[in-house]
């Protein structure tokens, strides 16, 4: 199966984190929105067969790229 990567939204990020057992207390929509608000960011989402399977948010703070 082919994996595609696209720019995602907060709703998809919450959906992915809720489905992963690694996150015992995943962030909710409000928490993610507050972290990304007014911060240049890129929210990459990996899809397999049109189903979101992973995410990688990237925040930019003071000319440095912070990987979260």
Secondary structure, DSSP 8 states (H G I E B T S, - for coil): --EEEEE--HHHHHHHHHH-TT-TT---HHHHHHHHTTS-EEEEEEEETTEEEEEEEEEEETTEEEE-
